[in-house]
Amino acid sequence: MTNENGAPLIEARDLTKYFGSVVALHGVSLSVRAGEVLCLLGDNGAGKSTLIKILSGVHPPDEGQILVDGEEVVLGSPRDALQRGIATVYQDLAMIPLLSISRNFFLGAEPVSGFGPFKTFDVRQADRVTRTALKQMGIDLRDTSQPVGTLSGGERQSVAIARAIHFGAKVVILDEPTSALGVKEAAVVLRFIATARDTGVGVILITHNINHAFPVGDRFTILDRGTSKGTFDKADLTPGQLLELMGGGAELEEIQHELEEIAGSRPDPPLPPTGYVSQHT
């Protein structure tokens, strides 16, 4: 999955996007190389969604360039992005809960058997390929014919990522994949992201959760109100410094001081009157 010229798999240079008079993005740059996880961090309204929609071909940028394997490209639609190996996994996963895992895995690209008007969905081949593809990515499912809705949230996320990689994605963009998951399910997804990186895929992980980003991230791009605060290597940061860069550290410290002041200003509870006997003794 590495490109021969050593260029990033995908690179954005000075992207700017307007929606009417609103500047959603201004001069944002980033790059992702094969075998790395770039975490795109920022609070709500920071511009994360706008940026990934530009990279996935949903919105064209008003200014700036997008390069794939070192060559400037114009992504006119999500299909253009897919053809260039850029796949986006949104929070809704684009899955149909009542269909089987293998049917969802091949949704839109179903293998068929038979001839002419007698062609039917090749269940055996779909189950076999799905089981093999998932196992290669560290997911061992014995029954791929079960409805995908019976899987946990973390497992469904992993299936969606494995599907994108199986169909040729060199860059996988993940939109808040752990936002609605519990601790154990989030851990499943984070392990899978690390496995995908180890196979040579470039991953862009969009999140506002530092506890999820820091364990798997190699580099971190911080967005704030549509502008970039820069990209930082993991070796140069601690989780606390990352929180400060996101703008949350100072606010949390201020809230903590306020709560301490409120607690200190409360009067002591009155003592019970002399001869008072608690009813609980």
Secondary structure by P-SEA (a helix, b strand, c coil): cccccccccccccbbbbbcccccccccccccccccbbbbbccccccaaaaaaaaaaccccccccccccccbbbbbccaaaaaaacbbbbcccccccccccaaaaaacccccccccccccccaaaaaaaaaaaaaaaacccccccccccccccaaaaaaaaaaaaaaacccbbbbccccccccaaaaaaaaaaaaaaaaabbbbbbbccccccccccccbbbbbcccccccccccccccaaaaaaaaaaaaaaaaaaaaaaaaaaacccccccccccccccc
